[in-house]
Amino acid sequence: MVKRAKRFAAIAVLAIVATSLIAAVALWRDPFLLVRGEFARQRVAAGLSRASVDVAGHRWSYAYRDADAADAPTVVMLHGFTGSKENWYPLAAQLEGRYRLLIPDLPGWGESERKPGAVYGFTQQAANVVAFVRALSPGKPVVLLGHSMGGGIAALAAARYPQDIGKVGLLDAAGVRFKDNQFGLDVLAGRNPFAVEDDASLKRYIDIVFHDANAKPWLPWPASTAIIRKRRADAEFEQGVLTRIGRSEEMLLPGKEATNIRQPALLLWCRQDAVIDASALELYAQRIPQARKVLLDGCGHMSLMERPAEVADAVVALVDR
């Protein structure tokens, strides 16, 4: 009996060692496995599933959740520059099954298709998003939420396609000439303040977008190595998009056309936003006078991740009123 127990224990130890070696080899070959695994955990925890669809000449990857009620509104969420659909998972978890949720990686970003030579500025992405809406919510207007760059896209989509966008929420949105800060000055000078090349610049990037230290993501090795490697590979693409949305004739287009937004609207900012200064809230409010204004304190650019409960309250007020 003792010999059998020892034999089983030895087998268990060997199994653990073998599993650990396999995991180590897998991570060595693809360090991004750890990141994808964490994203999958967050997605499942938020009650979301994953799907893909071909729309507007691109293969889109998106997360979704059906509502508890069949007639519930559909809410579409657009991420920002260098972001992805995963940025919205904390908010999605707060909303539970209240609405039907559609959370895409925008074309060119995340797991969605990126085409060489394609244009991914405000104008084209607004058209892409409306095509996505028509494909997944045919004949039924949606509530469109946009964060940062996604906010500029959402503003333009709401202004140009009111038959498809029933309500719009702009969170820390780009597209207006806000009060000068270091981020904006760097963009106007031709630099990418979000560029990530090494551990130091990865830390700087996180410190720029997050104000609340408790909300900053923990990125242990090899996850940090995987993210740095990916951001290095994306550097040219990021610079091209930033040039278009931050320095071209499209730069202020969302703000200019926001005067055409007649739908119910939400403007939500964090007071300590070091990317899109909170002065942008009032600039958008001048153009969208019917919008409800929400200014949160103690958070930075990533309001949807730093204050998901408060953002959820504001979204519910927008959708249900």
MARTOR-445876 format. One line per field, with one value per residue (C-alpha): residue number from 1; residue in one letter; x, y, z. Coordinates in Angstrom, 2 decimals, padded with zeros to 5 digits. Layout:
num = c(NUM, ...);
residuo = c(A, ...);
x = c(X, ...);
y = c(Y, ...);
z = c(Z, ...);
END
This chain:
num = c(1, 2, 3, 4, 5, 6, 7, 8, 9, 10, 11, 12, 13, 14, 15, 16, 17, 18, 19, 20, 21, 22, 23, 24, 25, 26, 27, 28, 29, 30, 31, 32, 33, 34, 35, 36, 37, 38, 39, 40, 41, 42, 43, 44, 45, 46, 47, 48, 49, 50, 51, 52, 53, 54, 55, 56, 57, 58, 59, 60, 61, 62, 63, 64, 65, 66, 67, 68, 69, 70, 71, 72, 73, 74, 75, 76, 77, 78, 79, 80, 81, 82, 83, 84, 85, 86, 87, 88, 89, 90, 91, 92, 93, 94, 95, 96, 97, 98, 99, 100, 101, 102, 103, 104, 105, 106, 107, 108, 109, 110, 111, 112, 113, 114, 115, 116, 117, 118, 119, 120, 121, 122, 123, 124, 125, 126, 127, 128, 129, 130, 131, 132, 133, 134, 135, 136, 137, 138, 139, 140, 141, 142, 143, 144, 145, 146, 147, 148, 149, 150, 151, 152, 153, 154, 155, 156, 157, 158, 159, 160, 161, 162, 163, 164, 165, 166, 167, 168, 169, 170, 171, 172, 173, 174, 175, 176, 177, 178, 179, 180, 181, 182, 183, 184, 185, 186, 187, 188, 189, 190, 191, 192, 193, 194, 195, 196, 197, 198, 199, 200, 201, 202, 203, 204, 205, 206, 207, 208, 209, 210, 211, 212, 213, 214, 215, 216, 217, 218, 219, 220, 221, 222, 223, 224, 225, 226, 227, 228, 229, 230, 231, 232, 233, 234, 235, 236, 237, 238, 239, 240, 241, 242, 243, 244, 245, 246, 247, 248, 249, 250, 251, 252, 253, 254, 255, 256, 257, 258, 259, 260, 261, 262, 263, 264, 265, 266, 267, 268, 269, 270, 271, 272, 273, 274, 275, 276, 277, 278, 279, 280, 281, 282, 283, 284, 285, 286, 287, 288, 289, 290, 291, 292, 293, 294, 295, 296, 297, 298, 299, 300, 301, 302, 303, 304, 305, 306, 307, 308, 309, 310, 311, 312, 313, 314, 315, 316, 317, 318, 319, 320, 321);
residuo = c(M, V, K, R, A, K, R, F, A, A, I, A, V, L, A, I, V, A, T, S, L, I, A, A, V, A, L, W, R, D, P, F, L, L, V, R, G, E, F, A, R, Q, R, V, A, A, G, L, S, R, A, S, V, D, V, A, G, H, R, W, S, Y, A, Y, R, D, A, D, A, A, D, A, P, T, V, V, M, L, H, G, F, T, G, S, K, E, N, W, Y, P, L, A, A, Q, L, E, G, R, Y, R, L, L, I, P, D, L, P, G, W, G, E, S, E, R, K, P, G, A, V, Y, G, F, T, Q, Q, A, A, N, V, V, A, F, V, R, A, L, S, P, G, K, P, V, V, L, L, G, H, S, M, G, G, G, I, A, A, L, A, A, A, R, Y, P, Q, D, I, G, K, V, G, L, L, D, A, A, G, V, R, F, K, D, N, Q, F, G, L, D, V, L, A, G, R, N, P, F, A, V, E, D, D, A, S, L, K, R, Y, I, D, I, V, F, H, D, A, N, A, K, P, W, L, P, W, P, A, S, T, A, I, I, R, K, R, R, A, D, A, E, F, E, Q, G, V, L, T, R, I, G, R, S, E, E, M, L, L, P, G, K, E, A, T, N, I, R, Q, P, A, L, L, L, W, C, R, Q, D, A, V, I, D, A, S, A, L, E, L, Y, A, Q, R, I, P, Q, A, R, K, V, L, L, D, G, C, G, H, M, S, L, M, E, R, P, A, E, V, A, D, A, V, V, A, L, V, D, R);
x = c(000.00, 002.85, 004.71, 001.57, 001.08, 004.70, 004.31, 001.18, 002.97, 005.93, 003.58, 001.80, 005.10, 006.18, 002.85, 003.24, 006.80, 005.77, 002.87, 005.13, 007.69, 005.00, 003.64, 007.16, 007.88, 004.53, 005.18, 008.71, 007.32, 004.41, 004.62, 001.30, -000.45, -000.49, -002.15, -004.74, -005.44, -006.08, -008.32, -010.30, -010.68, -011.98, -014.36, -015.87, -016.12, -018.10, -020.49, -019.31, -018.81, -016.57, -017.45, -016.35, -018.06, -017.09, -018.23, -016.97, -014.23, -012.74, -012.92, -014.07, -013.49, -015.99, -017.27, -020.99, -023.61, -027.31, -029.69, -031.93, -034.94, -035.46, -036.52, -033.60, -031.57, -028.32, -025.22, -022.12, -018.79, -015.79, -012.28, -009.63, -006.21, -003.91, -006.90, -009.03, -012.39, -010.97, -010.89, -014.68, -014.89, -015.04, -017.98, -019.65, -019.46, -021.25, -024.07, -024.62, -027.58, -029.36, -028.61, -027.41, -023.72, -021.55, -017.89, -015.69, -012.03, -012.10, -010.64, -006.86, -006.81, -006.79, -007.84, -009.70, -008.24, -005.71, -005.24, -002.05, -002.71, -006.17, -007.16, -008.21, -009.10, -012.32, -014.19, -013.56, -013.95, -017.31, -018.50, -017.05, -018.85, -022.20, -021.76, -021.08, -024.21, -026.38, -025.06, -025.61, -028.61, -030.48, -033.27, -032.82, -030.84, -028.24, -026.74, -023.16, -020.47, -017.00, -013.85, -011.01, -010.43, -013.54, -015.39, -014.43, -015.61, -018.88, -019.51, -019.03, -021.19, -024.00, -023.83, -023.82, -025.99, -028.79, -031.06, -028.61, -027.44, -030.32, -028.22, -024.52, -022.09, -018.69, -016.13, -012.91, -013.46, -011.01, -012.03, -011.94, -009.10, -008.86, -006.62, -002.92, -001.30, 001.91, 000.17, -001.46, 001.70, 003.65, 001.06, 001.10, 004.91, 004.76, 005.54, 003.57, 003.31, 001.89, 004.88, 006.17, 009.69, 010.91, 009.95, 010.41, 008.18, 005.55, 005.43, 005.25, 002.34, 000.38, 001.12, -000.19, -003.52, -004.25, -004.49, -005.83, -002.91, -005.30, -006.70, -003.37, -002.94, -000.29, 001.98, 004.45, 007.02, 006.50, 003.27, 005.22, 007.67, 004.80, 003.12, 006.39, 007.09, 003.62, 003.71, 007.12, 005.68, 002.69, 004.74, 004.48, 000.76, 000.13, 002.05, 000.03, -003.29, -002.15, -001.05, -004.51, -006.59, -004.19, -002.65, -004.56, -007.68, -009.68, -008.31, -011.26, -013.91, -015.86, -016.19, -017.19, -019.91, -021.10, -023.46, -025.54, -026.05, -029.70, -029.93, -029.85, -026.19, -023.77, -020.47, -018.29, -014.77, -012.36, -010.99, -007.40, -007.38, -003.81, -004.61, -007.83, -008.00, -011.32, -011.78, -012.94, -016.15, -017.37, -016.27, -018.43, -021.24, -021.36, -022.02, -024.38, -026.44, -028.89, -026.08, -025.90, -022.50, -020.66, -017.24, -015.65, -012.88, -009.82, -009.44, -007.59, -008.09, -009.34, -012.63, -014.24, -011.60, -010.86, -014.49, -016.63, -019.47, -019.90, -019.62, -022.24, -024.61, -024.18, -024.72, -027.87, -029.19, -028.52, -030.07, -033.10, -034.22);
y = c(000.00, 002.39, 001.53, 002.22, 005.59, 006.53, 005.46, 007.64, 010.58, 010.20, 010.08, 013.23, 015.07, 014.03, 015.20, 018.61, 018.94, 017.94, 020.39, 023.17, 022.45, 022.46, 025.77, 027.25, 026.20, 027.57, 030.93, 031.04, 030.52, 032.94, 035.21, 036.81, 033.61, 034.98, 038.20, 036.37, 034.08, 037.02, 038.68, 035.44, 035.28, 038.85, 038.18, 035.13, 036.96, 039.72, 037.16, 037.91, 035.58, 036.04, 036.07, 037.44, 038.91, 040.18, 043.79, 046.81, 044.75, 043.64, 040.67, 042.00, 040.33, 041.32, 040.38, 040.24, 039.50, 039.05, 040.91, 039.22, 040.78, 040.24, 043.85, 045.45, 048.15, 047.30, 049.12, 049.25, 050.22, 051.65, 051.61, 054.28, 054.72, 051.76, 050.22, 047.16, 045.66, 044.38, 047.95, 047.77, 044.51, 046.16, 048.29, 045.31, 043.40, 046.26, 046.30, 042.53, 041.42, 044.77, 045.42, 043.59, 044.44, 044.53, 045.36, 045.23, 045.62, 048.41, 047.54, 047.70, 047.15, 044.22, 040.97, 042.61, 042.64, 045.28, 045.92, 047.43, 050.89, 051.17, 054.45, 054.26, 057.85, 059.28, 059.44, 055.92, 054.33, 056.07, 054.53, 051.16, 051.30, 052.11, 049.15, 046.98, 048.35, 047.68, 044.15, 043.21, 045.40, 045.65, 048.20, 048.96, 052.03, 051.41, 053.28, 054.06, 054.61, 055.76, 056.28, 058.61, 058.04, 055.88, 058.89, 060.96, 058.12, 057.84, 061.60, 061.58, 058.48, 059.99, 063.25, 061.61, 058.54, 059.48, 056.78, 054.16, 055.81, 056.42, 057.71, 058.48, 058.55, 060.22, 059.24, 061.28, 061.80, 063.11, 065.51, 069.02, 071.47, 071.07, 073.00, 072.39, 069.57, 067.62, 064.83, 067.21, 069.21, 066.01, 064.89, 068.26, 068.08, 064.78, 062.46, 059.48, 059.90, 056.36, 054.74, 051.66, 050.39, 049.03, 048.56, 052.26, 053.48, 050.84, 052.20, 055.76, 054.80, 053.27, 056.27, 058.65, 056.91, 055.91, 058.29, 055.85, 053.63, 050.89, 050.56, 050.25, 046.79, 044.52, 043.34, 040.72, 039.08, 037.58, 039.52, 042.79, 041.41, 040.32, 043.72, 045.57, 043.29, 043.89, 047.64, 047.82, 045.94, 048.32, 051.52, 052.53, 051.77, 053.74, 056.73, 056.70, 056.65, 059.32, 061.57, 061.29, 061.81, 064.20, 066.42, 066.10, 067.85, 065.18, 066.23, 068.43, 066.95, 065.17, 068.41, 070.43, 067.99, 067.39, 070.37, 067.97, 065.53, 065.78, 062.47, 062.10, 062.23, 061.70, 063.52, 061.87, 062.84, 062.37, 065.56, 064.22, 063.08, 063.71, 062.73, 064.47, 067.34, 067.73, 071.11, 069.05, 068.22, 071.83, 072.21, 069.23, 070.48, 073.76, 071.74, 069.19, 071.28, 068.45, 066.21, 065.20, 066.12, 063.93, 064.87, 062.26, 062.97, 060.90, 059.18, 059.75, 058.91, 055.37, 056.26, 053.04, 051.00, 053.30, 054.06, 051.36, 051.57, 055.33, 055.08, 052.30, 054.55, 057.29, 054.86, 053.47, 057.02, 057.68, 054.47, 054.25, 057.87);
z = c(000.00, 000.92, -002.30, -004.35, -002.64, -003.31, -006.95, -007.35, -005.71, -008.06, -011.06, -009.83, -009.44, -012.93, -014.34, -012.67, -013.94, -017.46, -017.45, -016.20, -018.91, -021.60, -020.30, -020.16, -023.75, -024.92, -023.23, -024.63, -028.14, -027.67, -024.60, -025.64, -024.55, -021.01, -022.16, -024.23, -021.31, -018.99, -021.59, -021.90, -018.12, -018.02, -020.90, -019.22, -015.89, -017.63, -019.13, -022.67, -025.62, -028.65, -032.35, -035.72, -038.76, -042.22, -042.62, -044.60, -046.23, -042.91, -040.62, -037.24, -033.90, -031.23, -027.81, -027.17, -024.57, -025.14, -022.84, -020.33, -022.09, -025.81, -026.41, -024.55, -026.34, -028.10, -026.86, -029.08, -027.48, -029.39, -027.92, -028.24, -029.85, -029.00, -027.17, -027.81, -026.96, -023.67, -022.30, -021.99, -020.02, -016.55, -017.69, -019.38, -016.11, -014.33, -016.89, -016.54, -018.70, -018.81, -022.50, -025.55, -025.79, -028.92, -028.30, -031.42, -032.08, -034.65, -038.07, -037.84, -034.08, -031.68, -033.29, -036.18, -039.66, -040.66, -044.37, -045.81, -047.19, -045.61, -043.96, -040.31, -039.46, -038.03, -041.34, -042.57, -039.15, -038.64, -041.91, -040.88, -037.53, -039.11, -041.47, -038.40, -036.70, -039.75, -040.01, -036.37, -035.49, -038.82, -038.80, -035.08, -033.94, -031.26, -028.35, -029.42, -026.78, -027.74, -025.68, -026.72, -030.47, -030.37, -028.96, -031.99, -034.23, -032.28, -032.51, -036.26, -036.70, -034.62, -036.58, -040.01, -039.48, -037.03, -038.43, -037.13, -033.89, -031.49, -028.58, -028.15, -025.25, -025.53, -022.88, -022.76, -026.48, -029.06, -031.81, -030.28, -029.56, -025.80, -023.43, -024.11, -022.15, -022.69, -024.57, -027.04, -027.58, -028.29, -030.84, -032.60, -032.68, -034.55, -031.66, -030.37, -026.58, -026.36, -028.09, -026.27, -026.93, -023.59, -019.94, -019.15, -021.98, -021.13, -017.59, -018.92, -021.20, -018.32, -016.09, -018.78, -019.31, -015.68, -012.74, -010.14, -009.09, -007.95, -011.47, -013.26, -014.82, -013.38, -016.21, -014.97, -017.22, -019.78, -020.37, -020.35, -022.91, -025.17, -025.03, -025.71, -028.69, -030.13, -029.63, -031.33, -034.30, -034.39, -034.11, -037.78, -037.87, -034.66, -036.00, -039.21, -037.38, -034.93, -037.78, -039.34, -036.18, -034.44, -037.13, -040.40, -041.68, -039.82, -036.44, -035.39, -037.66, -034.87, -032.91, -035.97, -036.98, -033.41, -033.90, -036.03, -033.15, -032.12, -030.27, -026.48, -025.49, -022.62, -022.13, -019.48, -018.47, -015.60, -014.08, -014.06, -017.70, -018.91, -022.51, -023.57, -021.10, -019.27, -020.98, -023.97, -022.10, -022.25, -025.85, -026.83, -024.57, -026.51, -029.65, -028.06, -025.62, -024.87, -023.57, -019.94, -018.48, -015.98, -014.58, -012.34, -009.86, -008.97, -012.34, -015.60, -019.25, -018.69, -017.00, -018.22, -016.36, -013.40, -012.48, -014.14, -011.57, -011.97, -015.75, -015.73, -013.76, -016.36, -019.24, -017.66, -017.22, -020.92, -022.20, -019.94, -019.78);
END
